[in-house]
């Protein structure tokens, strides 16, 4: 995967989109951006709004520019500052979306940001065609985060 370019893979019951990019900022600075729900729309052009607290076990209401007429109700299911965070939507085994954020220090003030979303479940073959192409929004998300973190 080239830096900032989204990759996609698909099988019958699993679909994934991922992006990674190097950011010249400390993990703590990036983590602060990723966990401030109210500030998200100011730096992230893919997010219209997030309601709720981005914290362990909390529920979020997310509205994106990719699907502006839908409110995604997500649960923060993993939270290890400033390394990893996981948001979940849906109900396995029928259909589930799992978004994973990972921050990895690379030295010399560089942190690798990685984000992946895996959709899976028995209903995926029936609804995969109605899901948007997440590639462009993942690329914008990573670029927006890089710009915000490096300008602070």
Buried (B, 14 or more C-beta within 10 A) or exposed (E): EEEBBBBEEEEEBEBBBBBBBBBEBBBEBBBBBBBBBEEBBEBBBBBBBBEBBBEEEBEBEBBBEBBEEEBBBBBBBBBEBBBBBBBBBBEEEEBBBBBBBBBBEEEEEEBBBBBBBBBBBEBBEEEBEEBEEBBEBBBBBBBBBBBBBEEE
